[in-house]
Amino acid sequence: MSLTTPLVRKLGLQHPIFLAPMAGGPGTPELAAAVSNAGALGFLPIAYLPAARTRELSARLREHTGRPFGINLFAPVPTPPLPEDSAAALEVIAQFHGELGLSAPKLPEAAAEPFDEQFDAVLESGASALSFTFGLLPNDRIQAAKARGMFIIGTATTVEEALLLERAGVDAVVAQGSEAGAHRGTFARDFESSMIGTMALVPQIVDAVSLPVIASGGIMDGRGIVAALALGAQAVQMGTAFIPCPESGAPEAHKAAILAAAENQTRVTRAFSGRPARGIINRAMAGIEAASDTGSVLPYPYQNALTRAMRGAAAKQGRPEFLSLWAGQGVRLARRLPAAELVARLAAEAETAMHRLGALGGVTVPRASSTN
Ligand SMILES: Cc1cc2nc3c(=O)[nH]c(=O)nc-3n(C[C@H](O)[C@H](O)[C@H](O)COP(=O)(O)O)c2cc1C
């Protein structure tokens, strides 16, 4: 028995599993290729990358796989002005720079993402699916990608967002539950009121839209995959589960932190990037948050730029206390396996979970008496 759905067949996959696009390090072409070659859908994240680098990485991915893969970027969001007084934000990071042997941090420049050039590189990437998060893509871009035959996927954290994406013309929706690792995709309202768990979010989005839904957030093994399909999803998108893989580009300290973490050790924070994102609690997160009343967290993308040197040095020096340890609430279920083996294991576990449910279905549950 193999688990398949109309979406899985449409995308030419063997398993209802998407590798979550993971920008900022974990999402390498090697990881995406290994996942695609194993019959799931690998994704190349290109947020934060210039067009030239996007071209280079997608070429590397095409060298490693002839199977379908996806590409992912952030929807363009207006950059706010840099707050006039950024001294408190610099001060808290300066302490950490001192400990890492870095010179004092500098005020970040308003480095707008070169969206237009980046999008041209996306169109030429050879990806068969294009997904995005943080909002909506302009209509002309959606049409340009469709004209290339790309399958378009938006990210929703509420039913309202899923409906906005459907109206914008996407082909499928990722339902990102509040358990999910890293950035919240929320774009229609404040993030606090959009923290809906995967179990509640998926069936409500499935009922509201007439598009395939991909469940994401806290799914770590075959049981989670079968549960998501039972809720009406046609595939799952898994991030944290793939971070410890040898093909992932996450620093070793990040991989080790995930393998050692428990379900109650993550929280959503703005500390590292200025946007809410879930990660394992560490000294940098707690320190920046503790000082945050004094305006020490800049808005995205400035805070992201401000903490970049600290995170880079921490990765090189193996100092997890200064890294953004992005992870979802399913951390305790993480394992260190090569990506192809993990995909095979997930598929086998999902089959076992289905068999177990089938066996349960064979048990006769006594009916309640009509007189009770
Ligand atoms: C390290 C990391 C980086 C991520 N980067 C992106 C990204 O670039 N684009 C995106 O659409 N989602 C991104 N996500 C979110 C995932 O798509 C997905 O919603 C999340 O990983 C699901 O939760 P899980 O980590 O519990 O599986 C990222 C997740 C992680 C853990």
The ligand as a Gaussian input file, in Angstrom:
#p B3LYP/6-31G(d) Opt

LIG

0 1
 C       14.951000      26.645000       9.601000
 C       13.638000      26.916000       8.899000
 C       13.612000      27.824000       7.850000
 C       12.396000      28.054000       7.168000
 N       12.411000      28.886000       6.069000
 C       11.288000      28.979000       5.327000
 C       11.323000      29.648000       4.056000
 O       12.363000      30.143000       3.617000
 N       10.168000      29.713000       3.344000
 C        8.995000      29.123000       3.780000
 O        7.988000      29.208000       3.070000
 N        8.940000      28.488000       4.962000
 C       10.052000      28.384000       5.725000
 N       10.009000      27.678000       6.906000
 C        8.719000      27.169000       7.420000
 C        8.395000      25.825000       6.818000
 O        7.943000      26.002000       5.496000
 C        7.304000      25.047000       7.578000
 O        6.148000      25.814000       7.718000
 C        7.752000      24.562000       8.947000
 O        9.065000      24.061000       8.915000
 C        6.812000      23.465000       9.421000
 O        7.006000      23.138000      10.754000
 P        8.040000      22.006000      11.271000
 O        9.361000      22.697000      11.270000
 O        7.516000      21.705000      12.621000
 O        7.986000      20.865000      10.302000
 C       11.199000      27.413000       7.592000
 C       11.248000      26.507000       8.657000
 C       12.453000      26.241000       9.303000
 C       12.455000      25.242000      10.447000

